[in-house]
């Protein structure tokens, strides 16, 4: 038996940028509508502003009707890009890649879950932005304190940052799940964990988030070997130690805003025949 290691399978960042642009465009539409309808005008009666917000809400709901199809397209392309990268990683290890289990059901299931979650996130992000604008405007009229334009800019900045986080987090999450499914289908029992080695890695003692619970410390996981699925008796990893059981917060990319990636390990026989089968996250054959 030969144990081979692929290169780290990184996500396609262009998919993240595309999703980010969609989210920012949705927020930008609300911003433009608010400015064009004069909600900053101190002389506009509050009753008129409430009518304006009702109009913006109706237009916003119409735009949200397109969100499911757009999200499905963006995430479908991201899933396919991750599949291609995972397949390429295996093909690069042997002249003829071993036959894998059919993963179409598991991959479609992962896509459907991601789409459902993100349709909800899209609605919550944009609706929350609109609600915060309305509250800020009404509070300003009631109290007359502060500078409304500055408050609206603050809300806009926070919502944009939230949009960027959602795009990065959700794309990494889907990528990590696709890598797990494809790796297991080729017979991978586990992987080596790699973080980004920068100040944003949770647990980095010199970084932005040095204090995290031990079971959520991604800094100390660097280079360690983990199983894709829990087994009673973990086998020995390439470092001579036993494989670690799967982390509670999931595979690389699964935890909130996790940018870590996996380097899958593959066990092939001398004839390039699949040596070990790991059909799903629930069952493992050793």
C-alpha positions in Angstrom: 0.0 0.0 0.0 1.2 3.5 -0.9 0.1 6.5 1.0 0.1 9.6 -1.2 -0.7 13.2 -0.3 -2.3 15.7 -2.7 -1.5 19.4 -2.7 -3.7 21.5 -0.5 -7.1 21.9 -2.3 -7.8 25.6 -2.2 -11.2 27.2 -3.1 -11.7 29.2 -6.3 -11.6 32.8 -5.0 -13.3 34.2 -8.1 -16.6 32.4 -7.0 -16.4 34.2 -3.7 -15.9 37.6 -5.4 -18.9 36.9 -7.7 -21.1 36.2 -4.7 -19.8 39.2 -2.8 -20.6 41.5 -5.8 -24.2 40.1 -5.8 -24.6 40.9 -2.1 -23.1 44.3 -2.4 -25.2 45.1 -5.4 -28.3 44.3 -3.4 -27.3 46.6 -0.7 -26.4 49.3 -3.2 -29.8 49.1 -4.7 -31.4 49.9 -1.3 -28.9 52.8 -0.8 -29.7 54.3 -4.2 -33.4 54.1 -3.7 -33.1 55.7 -0.2 -31.1 58.6 -1.6 -33.2 59.2 -4.6 -36.4 59.3 -2.6 -35.0 62.0 -0.2 -35.0 60.3 3.1 -32.2 62.6 4.2 -34.4 65.7 3.6 -35.1 67.2 7.0 -38.1 69.0 5.6 -39.8 65.9 4.3 -42.7 65.0 6.7 -42.3 61.7 8.6 -45.6 60.5 7.1 -44.1 60.9 3.6 -40.9 59.1 4.6 -42.9 56.2 5.9 -44.6 56.0 2.6 -41.2 56.1 0.8 -40.0 53.3 3.0 -43.1 51.2 2.1 -42.3 51.8 -1.6 -38.7 50.8 -1.2 -39.8 47.7 0.7 -42.1 46.6 -2.2 -39.3 47.1 -4.7 -36.9 45.2 -2.5 -39.3 42.3 -2.3 -39.5 42.2 -6.1 -35.7 42.0 -6.4 -35.5 39.3 -3.7 -37.7 37.1 -5.9 -34.7 36.6 -8.2 -32.3 35.8 -5.3 -33.0 32.0 -5.2 -32.1 31.5 -8.9 -29.0 33.7 -8.7 -27.8 32.0 -5.5 -28.3 28.6 -7.1 -26.3 29.6 -10.1 -23.4 31.1 -8.2 -23.2 28.2 -5.7 -23.6 25.6 -8.5 -20.6 27.1 -10.3 -18.7 27.2 -7.1 -19.5 23.5 -6.4 -18.4 22.5 -9.9 -15.1 24.4 -9.5 -14.4 22.7 -6.2 -15.2 19.3 -7.8 -12.8 20.0 -10.6 -10.0 21.0 -8.2 -10.6 17.9 -6.0 -10.6 15.6 -9.1 -7.4 17.2 -10.4 -5.7 16.7 -7.1 -6.3 12.9 -7.3 -5.4 12.7 -11.0 -2.1 14.3 -10.2 -1.1 11.6 -7.8 -1.4 8.6 -10.2 -1.2 8.2 -13.9 -4.7 6.8 -14.0 -7.0 8.1 -11.2 -8.8 5.3 -9.4 -12.5 4.9 -9.9 -14.6 6.8 -7.4 -18.0 6.2 -5.9 -20.9 8.1 -7.5 -21.1 11.3 -5.4 -23.8 13.0 -7.4 -26.4 12.6 -4.6 -24.1 13.8 -1.8 -22.9 16.8 -3.9 -26.4 17.8 -4.9 -27.5 17.5 -1.3 -24.6 19.8 -0.2 -25.5 22.3 -2.9 -29.2 22.3 -2.0 -28.3 22.9 1.7 -26.0 25.8 0.8 -28.6 27.4 -1.5 -31.3 27.1 1.1 -29.1 28.6 3.8 -27.9 31.5 1.6 -31.3 32.5 0.3 -32.1 33.0 4.0 -28.9 34.9 4.6 -29.4 37.1 1.5 -32.9 38.1 2.8 -31.7 38.7 6.3 -28.8 40.8 5.2 -30.7 43.1 2.8 -33.8 43.3 4.9 -31.8 44.0 8.0 -30.0 46.8 6.2 -33.3 48.4 5.1 -34.7 48.1 8.6 -31.6 49.8 10.2 -31.9 52.7 7.7 -35.5 53.2 8.6 -34.8 53.1 12.3 -32.0 55.6 12.0 -34.2 58.0 10.0 -37.1 57.7 12.4 -34.8 58.2 15.5 -33.3 61.2 14.0 -36.7 62.8 13.4 -37.8 62.0 16.9 -34.7 63.2 18.7 -33.1 65.6 16.3 -29.7 64.6 17.6 -26.6 63.4 15.8 -25.8 63.6 12.1 -28.0 61.4 10.0 -25.7 61.1 7.1 -22.9 59.8 9.3 -25.2 57.3 10.9 -26.3 56.0 7.6 -22.7 55.7 6.4 -21.9 53.7 9.5 -24.8 51.3 8.8 -23.8 51.0 5.2 -20.2 50.1 6.1 -21.2 47.5 8.7 -23.6 45.9 6.2 -20.9 45.7 3.5 -18.5 44.1 5.9 -21.2 41.6 6.7 -21.8 40.9 3.0 -18.1 40.2 2.5 -17.9 37.9 5.5 -21.0 35.9 4.3 -19.5 35.5 0.8 -16.1 34.3 2.2 -17.6 32.1 4.9 -20.3 30.4 2.8 -18.0 29.7 -0.2 -15.3 28.2 2.0 -17.9 26.1 3.8 -19.2 24.6 0.5 -15.7 24.0 -0.8 -14.7 22.2 2.4 -17.8 19.9 2.1 -17.1 19.2 -1.6 -13.5 18.3 -0.9 -14.6 16.0 1.9 -17.2 14.2 -0.3 -14.9 13.8 -3.3 -11.8 12.8 -1.2 -13.8 10.1 0.6 -15.2 8.8 -2.7 -11.6 8.2 -3.9 -10.8 6.3 -0.8 -9.2 9.0 1.4 -9.5 8.3 5.0 -8.2 11.6 6.3 -6.3 14.8 5.6 -3.6 17.1 6.8 -4.8 20.5 8.2 -3.3 23.7 6.9 -4.2 27.2 8.1 -3.2 30.5 6.4 -0.3 31.2 8.8 -1.4 34.8 9.3 -2.7 37.1 12.1 -6.3 36.2 11.3 -6.0 32.5 12.2 -7.9 31.8 15.3 -5.6 30.8 18.1 -2.5 32.5 16.7 -0.8 33.8 19.9 0.5 36.9 18.0 -2.7 37.4 16.0 -6.0 39.1 16.3 -7.8 36.2 18.0 -5.3 34.6 20.3 -7.8 33.5 23.0 -10.0 30.7 21.7 -11.2 27.4 23.3 -8.7 24.5 22.6 -11.3 22.7 20.5 -11.6 25.7 18.2 -7.9 26.6 17.9 -7.0 26.3 14.2 -3.5 27.6 14.8 -2.4 24.5 16.7 -4.0 22.2 14.0 -1.4 23.2 11.4 0.2 20.1 9.9 -1.8 17.6 12.0 -3.7 14.7 10.6 -7.4 14.3 11.0 -10.0 11.7 9.9 -12.9 12.7 7.7 -15.2 10.6 9.8 -14.9 9.2 13.3 -13.7 5.6 13.7 -13.3 3.5 16.9 -9.6 2.8 16.3 -7.8 5.5 14.3 -5.0 4.2 12.0 -1.4 5.6 12.1 -0.9 8.8 10.2 2.3 9.7 8.1 3.8 11.4 11.2 3.8 8.1 13.1 1.0 9.2 15.4 -2.6 8.1 15.3 -5.0 10.1 13.2 -7.0 12.7 15.2 -10.7 12.2 15.3 -12.7 14.9 13.2 -12.7 18.3 15.0 -16.1 19.3 16.5 -16.2 22.4 14.4 -15.9 20.5 11.1 -13.5 20.1 8.3 -11.3 23.0 7.0 -13.6 25.8 5.8 -16.6 24.7 7.8 -16.3 26.9 10.9 -17.5 30.5 10.6 -15.0 32.5 8.5 -12.5 29.6 8.5 -10.0 29.9 5.6 -8.1 26.7 6.4 -7.7 24.0 3.7 -7.2 20.3 3.6 -4.5 18.2 2.0 -6.2 14.8 1.5 -4.4 11.5 1.9 -5.0 8.7 -0.5 -4.1 5.0 -0.1 -3.6 3.3 -3.5 -2.3 -0.2 -4.2 0.6 -0.8 -6.6 -1.9 -1.3 -9.4 -3.6 2.1 -8.8 -6.7 0.3 -7.6 -8.7 1.9 -4.8 -7.4 0.3 -1.6 -9.8 1.7 0.9 -13.4 2.9 0.5 -15.0 5.6 2.6 -18.5 5.9 1.1 -19.9 8.6 3.4 -19.3 10.6 6.5 -21.3 8.1 8.5 -19.6 4.8 7.6 -15.9 4.0 7.2 -14.2 0.8 6.1 -10.7 0.1 7.3 
